[in-house]
């Protein structure tokens, strides 16, 4: 695991003292996702490609809403999957445990379902446009 200068600081034991401190912790979490989670980075790359298609194809406001629902469904489930994996690893360490495996598998299944939702939304929006372009 990568360690940056904040990991070497004294751990915070009290509640956040300000909103900005909370935002700082949230940004640290996003940084961790970007640095350590390959699938999160892949999700972001796919989202950027799809957003580019959406801009070029001038999709409607309703289609934009569906696209962003799909994006954040996948990103959110990826974040929850990462949290579950980390908590399970914290609890069981480097030992195999069937319940730990089940928790990780279910969390990964949630990501897969979100990705399937996003693919269906993408197909509903883009396939008719591509078909029109081919005619």
Chimera marker file (.cmm) of the C-alpha trace (Angstrom):
<marker_set name="trace">
<marker id="1" x="0.000" y="0.000" z="0.000" r="1" g="1" b="0" radius="0.5"/>
<marker id="2" x="1.280" y="3.458" z="-0.851" r="1" g="1" b="0" radius="0.5"/>
<marker id="3" x="2.024" y="5.827" z="2.014" r="1" g="1" b="0" radius="0.5"/>
<marker id="4" x="2.038" y="9.548" z="1.653" r="1" g="1" b="0" radius="0.5"/>
<marker id="5" x="2.985" y="12.231" z="4.159" r="1" g="1" b="0" radius="0.5"/>
<marker id="6" x="-0.512" y="12.275" z="5.709" r="1" g="1" b="0" radius="0.5"/>
<marker id="7" x="-0.141" y="8.570" z="6.638" r="1" g="1" b="0" radius="0.5"/>
<marker id="8" x="2.911" y="9.473" z="8.730" r="1" g="1" b="0" radius="0.5"/>
<marker id="9" x="1.053" y="12.141" z="10.700" r="1" g="1" b="0" radius="0.5"/>
<marker id="10" x="-0.537" y="11.482" z="14.065" r="1" g="1" b="0" radius="0.5"/>
<marker id="11" x="-3.927" y="9.807" z="13.461" r="1" g="1" b="0" radius="0.5"/>
<marker id="12" x="-7.030" y="11.904" z="14.016" r="1" g="1" b="0" radius="0.5"/>
<marker id="13" x="-9.076" y="10.511" z="16.893" r="1" g="1" b="0" radius="0.5"/>
<marker id="14" x="-11.677" y="13.275" z="17.266" r="1" g="1" b="0" radius="0.5"/>
<marker id="15" x="-14.502" y="14.346" z="15.006" r="1" g="1" b="0" radius="0.5"/>
<marker id="16" x="-13.710" y="16.730" z="12.176" r="1" g="1" b="0" radius="0.5"/>
<marker id="17" x="-13.548" y="20.291" z="13.421" r="1" g="1" b="0" radius="0.5"/>
<marker id="18" x="-14.797" y="21.893" z="10.203" r="1" g="1" b="0" radius="0.5"/>
<marker id="19" x="-16.541" y="21.230" z="6.942" r="1" g="1" b="0" radius="0.5"/>
<marker id="20" x="-13.272" y="21.852" z="5.087" r="1" g="1" b="0" radius="0.5"/>
<marker id="21" x="-11.561" y="19.179" z="7.154" r="1" g="1" b="0" radius="0.5"/>
<marker id="22" x="-14.333" y="16.735" z="6.144" r="1" g="1" b="0" radius="0.5"/>
<marker id="23" x="-13.893" y="17.690" z="2.496" r="1" g="1" b="0" radius="0.5"/>
<marker id="24" x="-10.143" y="17.131" z="2.850" r="1" g="1" b="0" radius="0.5"/>
<marker id="25" x="-10.733" y="13.584" z="4.103" r="1" g="1" b="0" radius="0.5"/>
<marker id="26" x="-13.170" y="12.940" z="1.260" r="1" g="1" b="0" radius="0.5"/>
<marker id="27" x="-10.613" y="14.157" z="-1.278" r="1" g="1" b="0" radius="0.5"/>
<marker id="28" x="-8.006" y="11.889" z="0.350" r="1" g="1" b="0" radius="0.5"/>
<marker id="29" x="-10.411" y="8.987" z="-0.202" r="1" g="1" b="0" radius="0.5"/>
<marker id="30" x="-10.882" y="9.865" z="-3.872" r="1" g="1" b="0" radius="0.5"/>
<marker id="31" x="-7.098" y="10.147" z="-4.237" r="1" g="1" b="0" radius="0.5"/>
<marker id="32" x="-6.740" y="6.648" z="-2.750" r="1" g="1" b="0" radius="0.5"/>
<marker id="33" x="-9.307" y="5.321" z="-5.205" r="1" g="1" b="0" radius="0.5"/>
<marker id="34" x="-7.451" y="6.854" z="-8.139" r="1" g="1" b="0" radius="0.5"/>
<marker id="35" x="-4.060" y="5.601" z="-6.977" r="1" g="1" b="0" radius="0.5"/>
<marker id="36" x="-4.977" y="2.134" z="-5.752" r="1" g="1" b="0" radius="0.5"/>
<marker id="37" x="-8.141" y="0.931" z="-7.503" r="1" g="1" b="0" radius="0.5"/>
<marker id="38" x="-7.599" y="-0.101" z="-11.123" r="1" g="1" b="0" radius="0.5"/>
<marker id="39" x="-11.304" y="-0.695" z="-11.770" r="1" g="1" b="0" radius="0.5"/>
<marker id="40" x="-12.156" y="2.800" z="-10.514" r="1" g="1" b="0" radius="0.5"/>
<marker id="41" x="-9.716" y="4.263" z="-13.045" r="1" g="1" b="0" radius="0.5"/>
<marker id="42" x="-11.204" y="2.092" z="-15.805" r="1" g="1" b="0" radius="0.5"/>
<marker id="43" x="-14.704" y="3.268" z="-14.840" r="1" g="1" b="0" radius="0.5"/>
<marker id="44" x="-13.599" y="6.893" z="-15.117" r="1" g="1" b="0" radius="0.5"/>
<marker id="45" x="-11.985" y="6.331" z="-18.525" r="1" g="1" b="0" radius="0.5"/>
<marker id="46" x="-15.141" y="4.648" z="-19.829" r="1" g="1" b="0" radius="0.5"/>
<marker id="47" x="-17.234" y="7.530" z="-18.445" r="1" g="1" b="0" radius="0.5"/>
<marker id="48" x="-15.031" y="10.090" z="-20.225" r="1" g="1" b="0" radius="0.5"/>
<marker id="49" x="-15.339" y="8.202" z="-23.532" r="1" g="1" b="0" radius="0.5"/>
<marker id="50" x="-19.126" y="7.955" z="-23.169" r="1" g="1" b="0" radius="0.5"/>
<marker id="51" x="-19.371" y="11.644" z="-22.205" r="1" g="1" b="0" radius="0.5"/>
<marker id="52" x="-17.432" y="12.498" z="-25.343" r="1" g="1" b="0" radius="0.5"/>
<marker id="53" x="-19.898" y="10.507" z="-27.466" r="1" g="1" b="0" radius="0.5"/>
<marker id="54" x="-22.793" y="12.183" z="-25.666" r="1" g="1" b="0" radius="0.5"/>
<marker id="55" x="-21.434" y="15.654" z="-26.418" r="1" g="1" b="0" radius="0.5"/>
<marker id="56" x="-20.790" y="14.811" z="-30.076" r="1" g="1" b="0" radius="0.5"/>
<marker id="57" x="-24.236" y="13.246" z="-30.487" r="1" g="1" b="0" radius="0.5"/>
<marker id="58" x="-26.002" y="16.105" z="-28.674" r="1" g="1" b="0" radius="0.5"/>
<marker id="59" x="-28.139" y="13.933" z="-26.432" r="1" g="1" b="0" radius="0.5"/>
<marker id="60" x="-31.218" y="15.370" z="-24.692" r="1" g="1" b="0" radius="0.5"/>
<marker id="61" x="-31.365" y="16.569" z="-21.097" r="1" g="1" b="0" radius="0.5"/>
<marker id="62" x="-33.293" y="13.432" z="-20.072" r="1" g="1" b="0" radius="0.5"/>
<marker id="63" x="-30.619" y="11.259" z="-21.652" r="1" g="1" b="0" radius="0.5"/>
<marker id="64" x="-27.952" y="13.230" z="-19.762" r="1" g="1" b="0" radius="0.5"/>
<marker id="65" x="-29.807" y="12.516" z="-16.523" r="1" g="1" b="0" radius="0.5"/>
<marker id="66" x="-29.906" y="8.794" z="-17.291" r="1" g="1" b="0" radius="0.5"/>
<marker id="67" x="-26.214" y="8.781" z="-18.239" r="1" g="1" b="0" radius="0.5"/>
<marker id="68" x="-25.199" y="10.458" z="-14.998" r="1" g="1" b="0" radius="0.5"/>
<marker id="69" x="-27.427" y="8.088" z="-13.017" r="1" g="1" b="0" radius="0.5"/>
<marker id="70" x="-25.602" y="5.212" z="-14.694" r="1" g="1" b="0" radius="0.5"/>
<marker id="71" x="-22.152" y="6.743" z="-14.106" r="1" g="1" b="0" radius="0.5"/>
<marker id="72" x="-22.740" y="7.424" z="-10.442" r="1" g="1" b="0" radius="0.5"/>
<marker id="73" x="-24.369" y="4.027" z="-9.953" r="1" g="1" b="0" radius="0.5"/>
<marker id="74" x="-21.190" y="2.342" z="-11.162" r="1" g="1" b="0" radius="0.5"/>
<marker id="75" x="-18.821" y="4.709" z="-9.368" r="1" g="1" b="0" radius="0.5"/>
<marker id="76" x="-20.820" y="4.482" z="-6.135" r="1" g="1" b="0" radius="0.5"/>
<marker id="77" x="-20.958" y="0.706" z="-6.205" r="1" g="1" b="0" radius="0.5"/>
<marker id="78" x="-17.218" y="0.595" z="-6.935" r="1" g="1" b="0" radius="0.5"/>
<marker id="79" x="-16.584" y="2.780" z="-3.880" r="1" g="1" b="0" radius="0.5"/>
<marker id="80" x="-18.777" y="0.574" z="-1.676" r="1" g="1" b="0" radius="0.5"/>
<marker id="81" x="-17.041" y="-2.532" z="-3.023" r="1" g="1" b="0" radius="0.5"/>
<marker id="82" x="-13.668" y="-1.036" z="-2.100" r="1" g="1" b="0" radius="0.5"/>
<marker id="83" x="-14.894" y="-0.178" z="1.397" r="1" g="1" b="0" radius="0.5"/>
<marker id="84" x="-16.213" y="-3.717" z="1.920" r="1" g="1" b="0" radius="0.5"/>
<marker id="85" x="-12.979" y="-5.265" z="0.630" r="1" g="1" b="0" radius="0.5"/>
<marker id="86" x="-10.879" y="-3.094" z="2.941" r="1" g="1" b="0" radius="0.5"/>
<marker id="87" x="-13.016" y="-3.733" z="6.020" r="1" g="1" b="0" radius="0.5"/>
<marker id="88" x="-13.082" y="-7.477" z="5.362" r="1" g="1" b="0" radius="0.5"/>
<marker id="89" x="-9.285" y="-7.509" z="4.899" r="1" g="1" b="0" radius="0.5"/>
<marker id="90" x="-8.899" y="-5.531" z="8.132" r="1" g="1" b="0" radius="0.5"/>
<marker id="91" x="-10.985" y="-8.099" z="10.014" r="1" g="1" b="0" radius="0.5"/>
<marker id="92" x="-9.621" y="-11.370" z="8.580" r="1" g="1" b="0" radius="0.5"/>
<marker id="93" x="-6.093" y="-10.283" z="7.684" r="1" g="1" b="0" radius="0.5"/>
<marker id="94" x="-4.323" y="-12.761" z="5.433" r="1" g="1" b="0" radius="0.5"/>
<marker id="95" x="-6.496" y="-15.721" z="6.419" r="1" g="1" b="0" radius="0.5"/>
<marker id="96" x="-9.147" y="-17.340" z="4.239" r="1" g="1" b="0" radius="0.5"/>
<marker id="97" x="-12.650" y="-17.115" z="5.603" r="1" g="1" b="0" radius="0.5"/>
<marker id="98" x="-15.723" y="-18.292" z="3.703" r="1" g="1" b="0" radius="0.5"/>
<marker id="99" x="-17.925" y="-15.457" z="5.019" r="1" g="1" b="0" radius="0.5"/>
<marker id="100" x="-15.271" y="-12.907" z="4.043" r="1" g="1" b="0" radius="0.5"/>
<marker id="101" x="-15.197" y="-14.386" z="0.537" r="1" g="1" b="0" radius="0.5"/>
<marker id="102" x="-18.977" y="-14.250" z="0.382" r="1" g="1" b="0" radius="0.5"/>
<marker id="103" x="-19.030" y="-10.582" z="1.432" r="1" g="1" b="0" radius="0.5"/>
<marker id="104" x="-16.429" y="-9.683" z="-1.202" r="1" g="1" b="0" radius="0.5"/>
<marker id="105" x="-18.218" y="-11.702" z="-3.901" r="1" g="1" b="0" radius="0.5"/>
<marker id="106" x="-21.572" y="-10.067" z="-3.140" r="1" g="1" b="0" radius="0.5"/>
<marker id="107" x="-19.987" y="-6.609" z="-3.216" r="1" g="1" b="0" radius="0.5"/>
<marker id="108" x="-18.357" y="-7.404" z="-6.569" r="1" g="1" b="0" radius="0.5"/>
<marker id="109" x="-21.719" y="-8.675" z="-7.809" r="1" g="1" b="0" radius="0.5"/>
<marker id="110" x="-23.237" y="-5.307" z="-6.909" r="1" g="1" b="0" radius="0.5"/>
<marker id="111" x="-20.641" y="-3.578" z="-9.076" r="1" g="1" b="0" radius="0.5"/>
<marker id="112" x="-21.412" y="-5.967" z="-11.929" r="1" g="1" b="0" radius="0.5"/>
<marker id="113" x="-25.143" y="-5.229" z="-11.664" r="1" g="1" b="0" radius="0.5"/>
<marker id="114" x="-24.454" y="-1.488" z="-11.720" r="1" g="1" b="0" radius="0.5"/>
<marker id="115" x="-22.233" y="-1.914" z="-14.763" r="1" g="1" b="0" radius="0.5"/>
<marker id="116" x="-24.988" y="-3.908" z="-16.491" r="1" g="1" b="0" radius="0.5"/>
<marker id="117" x="-27.432" y="-1.079" z="-15.706" r="1" g="1" b="0" radius="0.5"/>
<marker id="118" x="-24.984" y="1.412" z="-17.236" r="1" g="1" b="0" radius="0.5"/>
<marker id="119" x="-24.536" y="-0.713" z="-20.381" r="1" g="1" b="0" radius="0.5"/>
<marker id="120" x="-28.306" y="-0.958" z="-20.850" r="1" g="1" b="0" radius="0.5"/>
<marker id="121" x="-28.691" y="2.818" z="-20.435" r="1" g="1" b="0" radius="0.5"/>
<marker id="122" x="-25.845" y="3.413" z="-22.888" r="1" g="1" b="0" radius="0.5"/>
<marker id="123" x="-27.371" y="1.065" z="-25.442" r="1" g="1" b="0" radius="0.5"/>
<marker id="124" x="-30.807" y="2.662" z="-25.142" r="1" g="1" b="0" radius="0.5"/>
<marker id="125" x="-29.277" y="6.087" z="-25.751" r="1" g="1" b="0" radius="0.5"/>
<marker id="126" x="-26.583" y="5.368" z="-28.334" r="1" g="1" b="0" radius="0.5"/>
<marker id="127" x="-27.661" y="2.346" z="-30.409" r="1" g="1" b="0" radius="0.5"/>
<marker id="128" x="-30.546" y="4.189" z="-32.118" r="1" g="1" b="0" radius="0.5"/>
<marker id="129" x="-28.192" y="7.077" z="-32.940" r="1" g="1" b="0" radius="0.5"/>
<marker id="130" x="-25.554" y="4.752" z="-34.370" r="1" g="1" b="0" radius="0.5"/>
<marker id="131" x="-28.222" y="2.947" z="-36.392" r="1" g="1" b="0" radius="0.5"/>
<marker id="132" x="-29.331" y="6.300" z="-37.833" r="1" g="1" b="0" radius="0.5"/>
<marker id="133" x="-25.747" y="7.134" z="-38.771" r="1" g="1" b="0" radius="0.5"/>
<marker id="134" x="-25.349" y="3.782" z="-40.547" r="1" g="1" b="0" radius="0.5"/>
<marker id="135" x="-28.434" y="4.341" z="-42.732" r="1" g="1" b="0" radius="0.5"/>
<link id1="1" id2="2" r="1" g="1" b="0" radius="0.2"/>
<link id1="2" id2="3" r="1" g="1" b="0" radius="0.2"/>
<link id1="3" id2="4" r="1" g="1" b="0" radius="0.2"/>
<link id1="4" id2="5" r="1" g="1" b="0" radius="0.2"/>
<link id1="5" id2="6" r="1" g="1" b="0" radius="0.2"/>
<link id1="6" id2="7" r="1" g="1" b="0" radius="0.2"/>
<link id1="7" id2="8" r="1" g="1" b="0" radius="0.2"/>
<link id1="8" id2="9" r="1" g="1" b="0" radius="0.2"/>
<link id1="9" id2="10" r="1" g="1" b="0" radius="0.2"/>
<link id1="10" id2="11" r="1" g="1" b="0" radius="0.2"/>
<link id1="11" id2="12" r="1" g="1" b="0" radius="0.2"/>
<link id1="12" id2="13" r="1" g="1" b="0" radius="0.2"/>
<link id1="13" id2="14" r="1" g="1" b="0" radius="0.2"/>
<link id1="14" id2="15" r="1" g="1" b="0" radius="0.2"/>
<link id1="15" id2="16" r="1" g="1" b="0" radius="0.2"/>
<link id1="16" id2="17" r="1" g="1" b="0" radius="0.2"/>
<link id1="17" id2="18" r="1" g="1" b="0" radius="0.2"/>
<link id1="18" id2="19" r="1" g="1" b="0" radius="0.2"/>
<link id1="19" id2="20" r="1" g="1" b="0" radius="0.2"/>
<link id1="20" id2="21" r="1" g="1" b="0" radius="0.2"/>
<link id1="21" id2="22" r="1" g="1" b="0" radius="0.2"/>
<link id1="22" id2="23" r="1" g="1" b="0" radius="0.2"/>
<link id1="23" id2="24" r="1" g="1" b="0" radius="0.2"/>
<link id1="24" id2="25" r="1" g="1" b="0" radius="0.2"/>
<link id1="25" id2="26" r="1" g="1" b="0" radius="0.2"/>
<link id1="26" id2="27" r="1" g="1" b="0" radius="0.2"/>
<link id1="27" id2="28" r="1" g="1" b="0" radius="0.2"/>
<link id1="28" id2="29" r="1" g="1" b="0" radius="0.2"/>
<link id1="29" id2="30" r="1" g="1" b="0" radius="0.2"/>
<link id1="30" id2="31" r="1" g="1" b="0" radius="0.2"/>
<link id1="31" id2="32" r="1" g="1" b="0" radius="0.2"/>
<link id1="32" id2="33" r="1" g="1" b="0" radius="0.2"/>
<link id1="33" id2="34" r="1" g="1" b="0" radius="0.2"/>
<link id1="34" id2="35" r="1" g="1" b="0" radius="0.2"/>
<link id1="35" id2="36" r="1" g="1" b="0" radius="0.2"/>
<link id1="36" id2="37" r="1" g="1" b="0" radius="0.2"/>
<link id1="37" id2="38" r="1" g="1" b="0" radius="0.2"/>
<link id1="38" id2="39" r="1" g="1" b="0" radius="0.2"/>
<link id1="39" id2="40" r="1" g="1" b="0" radius="0.2"/>
<link id1="40" id2="41" r="1" g="1" b="0" radius="0.2"/>
<link id1="41" id2="42" r="1" g="1" b="0" radius="0.2"/>
<link id1="42" id2="43" r="1" g="1" b="0" radius="0.2"/>
<link id1="43" id2="44" r="1" g="1" b="0" radius="0.2"/>
<link id1="44" id2="45" r="1" g="1" b="0" radius="0.2"/>
<link id1="45" id2="46" r="1" g="1" b="0" radius="0.2"/>
<link id1="46" id2="47" r="1" g="1" b="0" radius="0.2"/>
<link id1="47" id2="48" r="1" g="1" b="0" radius="0.2"/>
<link id1="48" id2="49" r="1" g="1" b="0" radius="0.2"/>
<link id1="49" id2="50" r="1" g="1" b="0" radius="0.2"/>
<link id1="50" id2="51" r="1" g="1" b="0" radius="0.2"/>
<link id1="51" id2="52" r="1" g="1" b="0" radius="0.2"/>
<link id1="52" id2="53" r="1" g="1" b="0" radius="0.2"/>
<link id1="53" id2="54" r="1" g="1" b="0" radius="0.2"/>
<link id1="54" id2="55" r="1" g="1" b="0" radius="0.2"/>
<link id1="55" id2="56" r="1" g="1" b="0" radius="0.2"/>
<link id1="56" id2="57" r="1" g="1" b="0" radius="0.2"/>
<link id1="57" id2="58" r="1" g="1" b="0" radius="0.2"/>
<link id1="58" id2="59" r="1" g="1" b="0" radius="0.2"/>
<link id1="59" id2="60" r="1" g="1" b="0" radius="0.2"/>
<link id1="60" id2="61" r="1" g="1" b="0" radius="0.2"/>
<link id1="61" id2="62" r="1" g="1" b="0" radius="0.2"/>
<link id1="62" id2="63" r="1" g="1" b="0" radius="0.2"/>
<link id1="63" id2="64" r="1" g="1" b="0" radius="0.2"/>
<link id1="64" id2="65" r="1" g="1" b="0" radius="0.2"/>
<link id1="65" id2="66" r="1" g="1" b="0" radius="0.2"/>
<link id1="66" id2="67" r="1" g="1" b="0" radius="0.2"/>
<link id1="67" id2="68" r="1" g="1" b="0" radius="0.2"/>
<link id1="68" id2="69" r="1" g="1" b="0" radius="0.2"/>
<link id1="69" id2="70" r="1" g="1" b="0" radius="0.2"/>
<link id1="70" id2="71" r="1" g="1" b="0" radius="0.2"/>
<link id1="71" id2="72" r="1" g="1" b="0" radius="0.2"/>
<link id1="72" id2="73" r="1" g="1" b="0" radius="0.2"/>
<link id1="73" id2="74" r="1" g="1" b="0" radius="0.2"/>
<link id1="74" id2="75" r="1" g="1" b="0" radius="0.2"/>
<link id1="75" id2="76" r="1" g="1" b="0" radius="0.2"/>
<link id1="76" id2="77" r="1" g="1" b="0" radius="0.2"/>
<link id1="77" id2="78" r="1" g="1" b="0" radius="0.2"/>
<link id1="78" id2="79" r="1" g="1" b="0" radius="0.2"/>
<link id1="79" id2="80" r="1" g="1" b="0" radius="0.2"/>
<link id1="80" id2="81" r="1" g="1" b="0" radius="0.2"/>
<link id1="81" id2="82" r="1" g="1" b="0" radius="0.2"/>
<link id1="82" id2="83" r="1" g="1" b="0" radius="0.2"/>
<link id1="83" id2="84" r="1" g="1" b="0" radius="0.2"/>
<link id1="84" id2="85" r="1" g="1" b="0" radius="0.2"/>
<link id1="85" id2="86" r="1" g="1" b="0" radius="0.2"/>
<link id1="86" id2="87" r="1" g="1" b="0" radius="0.2"/>
<link id1="87" id2="88" r="1" g="1" b="0" radius="0.2"/>
<link id1="88" id2="89" r="1" g="1" b="0" radius="0.2"/>
<link id1="89" id2="90" r="1" g="1" b="0" radius="0.2"/>
<link id1="90" id2="91" r="1" g="1" b="0" radius="0.2"/>
<link id1="91" id2="92" r="1" g="1" b="0" radius="0.2"/>
<link id1="92" id2="93" r="1" g="1" b="0" radius="0.2"/>
<link id1="93" id2="94" r="1" g="1" b="0" radius="0.2"/>
<link id1="94" id2="95" r="1" g="1" b="0" radius="0.2"/>
<link id1="95" id2="96" r="1" g="1" b="0" radius="0.2"/>
<link id1="96" id2="97" r="1" g="1" b="0" radius="0.2"/>
<link id1="97" id2="98" r="1" g="1" b="0" radius="0.2"/>
<link id1="98" id2="99" r="1" g="1" b="0" radius="0.2"/>
<link id1="99" id2="100" r="1" g="1" b="0" radius="0.2"/>
<link id1="100" id2="101" r="1" g="1" b="0" radius="0.2"/>
<link id1="101" id2="102" r="1" g="1" b="0" radius="0.2"/>
<link id1="102" id2="103" r="1" g="1" b="0" radius="0.2"/>
<link id1="103" id2="104" r="1" g="1" b="0" radius="0.2"/>
<link id1="104" id2="105" r="1" g="1" b="0" radius="0.2"/>
<link id1="105" id2="106" r="1" g="1" b="0" radius="0.2"/>
<link id1="106" id2="107" r="1" g="1" b="0" radius="0.2"/>
<link id1="107" id2="108" r="1" g="1" b="0" radius="0.2"/>
<link id1="108" id2="109" r="1" g="1" b="0" radius="0.2"/>
<link id1="109" id2="110" r="1" g="1" b="0" radius="0.2"/>
<link id1="110" id2="111" r="1" g="1" b="0" radius="0.2"/>
<link id1="111" id2="112" r="1" g="1" b="0" radius="0.2"/>
<link id1="112" id2="113" r="1" g="1" b="0" radius="0.2"/>
<link id1="113" id2="114" r="1" g="1" b="0" radius="0.2"/>
<link id1="114" id2="115" r="1" g="1" b="0" radius="0.2"/>
<link id1="115" id2="116" r="1" g="1" b="0" radius="0.2"/>
<link id1="116" id2="117" r="1" g="1" b="0" radius="0.2"/>
<link id1="117" id2="118" r="1" g="1" b="0" radius="0.2"/>
<link id1="118" id2="119" r="1" g="1" b="0" radius="0.2"/>
<link id1="119" id2="120" r="1" g="1" b="0" radius="0.2"/>
<link id1="120" id2="121" r="1" g="1" b="0" radius="0.2"/>
<link id1="121" id2="122" r="1" g="1" b="0" radius="0.2"/>
<link id1="122" id2="123" r="1" g="1" b="0" radius="0.2"/>
<link id1="123" id2="124" r="1" g="1" b="0" radius="0.2"/>
<link id1="124" id2="125" r="1" g="1" b="0" radius="0.2"/>
<link id1="125" id2="126" r="1" g="1" b="0" radius="0.2"/>
<link id1="126" id2="127" r="1" g="1" b="0" radius="0.2"/>
<link id1="127" id2="128" r="1" g="1" b="0" radius="0.2"/>
<link id1="128" id2="129" r="1" g="1" b="0" radius="0.2"/>
<link id1="129" id2="130" r="1" g="1" b="0" radius="0.2"/>
<link id1="130" id2="131" r="1" g="1" b="0" radius="0.2"/>
<link id1="131" id2="132" r="1" g="1" b="0" radius="0.2"/>
<link id1="132" id2="133" r="1" g="1" b="0" radius="0.2"/>
<link id1="133" id2="134" r="1" g="1" b="0" radius="0.2"/>
<link id1="134" id2="135" r="1" g="1" b="0" radius="0.2"/>
</marker_set>
